[in-house]
Amino acid sequence: MTKLCADCNQVITNRENSARFCWGCSKLRPKKNGQAQAAYQVNKAVRNGILPSASTLICVDCGKPAQCYEHRDYNKPLEVEPTCKSCNTRRGPAIPLNQETNDTSSTNSSPPERLTNIS
């Protein structure tokens, strides 16, 4: 069975069976930006009771029920705000991991203080 590249639709050759991209396209893919690591930290904090589940909160932008936590900076994995999916998408991408920010304060990984429960 031949497998096609998800980007260019060329046949994938000389790659592992799970590969989704040919060699050429895989080299053009963006590098890891820290999103997976930050999401892991948030999920771990929810499991350990440090953060409440996002589904129990309201979106800080529109007031609808929150569905996820949104990062503005992946270097600060626990500085998150609860948002609905549409507001999370509207906010755009976060600052990638290890990229300098304009903020000169120390990296604080404590949870935010303005979390509002759905009542």
C-alpha positions as a Markdown table, in Angstrom:
| # | Residue | x | y | z |
|---|---|---|---|---|
| 1 | Met | 0.0 | 0.0 | 0.0 |
| 2 | Thr | 1.4 | 3.4 | -1.0 |
| 3 | Lys | 1.1 | 6.3 | 1.4 |
| 4 | Leu | 0.8 | 9.9 | 0.2 |
| 5 | Cys | 2.4 | 13.0 | 1.8 |
| 6 | Ala | -0.2 | 15.1 | 3.7 |
| 7 | Asp | 1.3 | 18.3 | 2.2 |
| 8 | Cys | 2.3 | 17.6 | -1.4 |
| 9 | Asn | 0.5 | 14.3 | -2.2 |
| 10 | Gln | 3.7 | 12.6 | -3.4 |
| 11 | Val | 4.3 | 9.0 | -2.6 |
| 12 | Ile | 6.2 | 8.6 | 0.7 |
| 13 | Thr | 9.3 | 6.4 | 0.3 |
| 14 | Asn | 12.1 | 5.4 | 2.7 |
| 15 | Arg | 10.2 | 6.5 | 5.8 |
| 16 | Glu | 8.6 | 4.7 | 8.7 |
| 17 | Asn | 5.1 | 3.4 | 8.2 |
| 18 | Ser | 3.6 | 6.1 | 10.5 |
| 19 | Ala | 5.1 | 9.0 | 8.6 |
| 20 | Arg | 2.6 | 11.5 | 7.3 |
| 21 | Phe | 5.0 | 13.6 | 5.3 |
| 22 | Cys | 7.7 | 13.0 | 2.7 |
| 23 | Trp | 11.3 | 13.9 | 3.6 |
| 24 | Gly | 11.1 | 17.2 | 1.7 |
| 25 | Cys | 7.9 | 18.4 | 3.4 |
| 26 | Ser | 9.0 | 17.1 | 6.8 |
| 27 | Lys | 12.0 | 19.4 | 6.7 |
| 28 | Leu | 9.7 | 22.4 | 6.0 |
| 29 | Arg | 7.4 | 21.6 | 8.9 |
| 30 | Pro | 7.5 | 23.9 | 11.9 |
| 31 | Lys | 9.7 | 22.8 | 14.8 |
| 32 | Lys | 8.2 | 22.0 | 18.2 |
| 33 | Asn | 7.0 | 25.3 | 19.7 |
| 34 | Gly | 6.2 | 24.1 | 23.2 |
| 35 | Gln | 2.5 | 23.6 | 22.8 |
| 36 | Ala | 2.5 | 19.9 | 23.6 |
| 37 | Gln | 4.7 | 20.4 | 26.7 |
| 38 | Ala | 2.6 | 23.3 | 28.0 |
| 39 | Ala | -0.6 | 21.3 | 27.5 |
| 40 | Tyr | 0.9 | 18.4 | 29.4 |
| 41 | Gln | 1.8 | 20.7 | 32.3 |
| 42 | Val | -1.8 | 22.0 | 32.4 |
| 43 | Asn | -3.3 | 18.6 | 32.2 |
| 44 | Lys | -1.1 | 17.4 | 35.0 |
| 45 | Ala | -2.1 | 20.5 | 37.1 |
| 46 | Val | -5.8 | 19.7 | 36.5 |
| 47 | Arg | -5.2 | 16.0 | 37.5 |
| 48 | Asn | -3.4 | 17.1 | 40.7 |
| 49 | Gly | -6.1 | 19.7 | 41.7 |
| 50 | Ile | -3.8 | 22.7 | 41.1 |
| 51 | Leu | -6.1 | 24.0 | 38.3 |
| 52 | Pro | -9.8 | 23.4 | 38.1 |
| 53 | Ser | -11.1 | 21.7 | 34.9 |
| 54 | Ala | -11.7 | 24.2 | 32.2 |
| 55 | Ser | -15.2 | 22.9 | 31.7 |
| 56 | Thr | -16.2 | 24.1 | 35.2 |
| 57 | Leu | -15.2 | 27.7 | 34.3 |
| 58 | Ile | -16.5 | 30.5 | 32.0 |
| 59 | Cys | -14.6 | 32.0 | 29.0 |
| 60 | Val | -12.7 | 35.1 | 30.1 |
| 61 | Asp | -13.4 | 36.8 | 26.7 |
| 62 | Cys | -17.1 | 36.1 | 25.9 |
| 63 | Gly | -18.7 | 34.6 | 29.1 |
| 64 | Lys | -19.7 | 31.3 | 27.5 |
| 65 | Pro | -18.7 | 28.0 | 29.1 |
| 66 | Ala | -15.0 | 27.5 | 28.8 |
| 67 | Gln | -13.7 | 24.4 | 26.9 |
| 68 | Cys | -10.0 | 24.7 | 27.3 |
| 69 | Tyr | -7.1 | 26.7 | 28.8 |
| 70 | Glu | -5.4 | 29.2 | 26.5 |
| 71 | His | -1.6 | 30.0 | 26.7 |
| 72 | Arg | -0.2 | 33.3 | 25.6 |
| 73 | Asp | 3.4 | 32.2 | 26.3 |
| 74 | Tyr | 4.5 | 28.5 | 26.2 |
| 75 | Asn | 7.5 | 29.5 | 28.4 |
| 76 | Lys | 5.0 | 30.0 | 31.2 |
| 77 | Pro | 3.0 | 26.7 | 31.0 |
| 78 | Leu | 0.7 | 27.4 | 34.0 |
| 79 | Glu | -0.2 | 31.0 | 33.1 |
| 80 | Val | -3.4 | 30.1 | 31.3 |
| 81 | Glu | -6.9 | 31.5 | 31.0 |
| 82 | Pro | -10.1 | 29.5 | 30.4 |
| 83 | Thr | -11.6 | 30.2 | 27.0 |
| 84 | Cys | -14.1 | 28.7 | 24.7 |
| 85 | Lys | -12.8 | 27.1 | 21.4 |
| 86 | Ser | -13.8 | 30.1 | 19.3 |
| 87 | Cys | -12.1 | 32.7 | 21.5 |
| 88 | Asn | -9.0 | 30.5 | 21.8 |
| 89 | Thr | -8.8 | 30.4 | 18.0 |
| 90 | Arg | -9.4 | 34.2 | 17.7 |
| 91 | Arg | -6.6 | 34.9 | 20.1 |
| 92 | Gly | -4.0 | 33.4 | 17.8 |
| 93 | Pro | -0.8 | 31.5 | 18.5 |
| 94 | Ala | 1.2 | 31.8 | 21.7 |
| 95 | Ile | 4.8 | 32.9 | 22.1 |
| 96 | Pro | 6.9 | 29.8 | 21.2 |
| 97 | Leu | 9.0 | 28.0 | 23.7 |
| 98 | Asn | 12.3 | 29.7 | 24.6 |
| 99 | Gln | 11.7 | 32.7 | 22.5 |
| 100 | Glu | 12.5 | 36.0 | 24.2 |
| 101 | Thr | 9.5 | 38.1 | 25.3 |
| 102 | Asn | 9.3 | 41.9 | 25.9 |
| 103 | Asp | 8.3 | 41.1 | 29.5 |
| 104 | Thr | 11.4 | 41.5 | 31.8 |
| 105 | Ser | 9.7 | 40.0 | 34.8 |
| 106 | Ser | 10.8 | 36.6 | 36.0 |
| 107 | Thr | 9.0 | 33.5 | 34.6 |
| 108 | Asn | 6.2 | 32.8 | 37.0 |
| 109 | Ser | 4.6 | 29.5 | 36.5 |
| 110 | Ser | 1.8 | 30.0 | 39.1 |
| 111 | Pro | -1.8 | 29.7 | 38.1 |
| 112 | Pro | -3.7 | 32.9 | 37.3 |
| 113 | Glu | -5.9 | 34.4 | 40.0 |
| 114 | Arg | -9.0 | 35.4 | 37.9 |
| 115 | Leu | -10.7 | 32.1 | 37.3 |
| 116 | Thr | -14.5 | 32.2 | 37.5 |
| 117 | Asn | -16.6 | 29.2 | 38.1 |
| 118 | Ile | -19.9 | 28.6 | 36.3 |
| 119 | Ser | -22.7 | 29.0 | 38.7 |
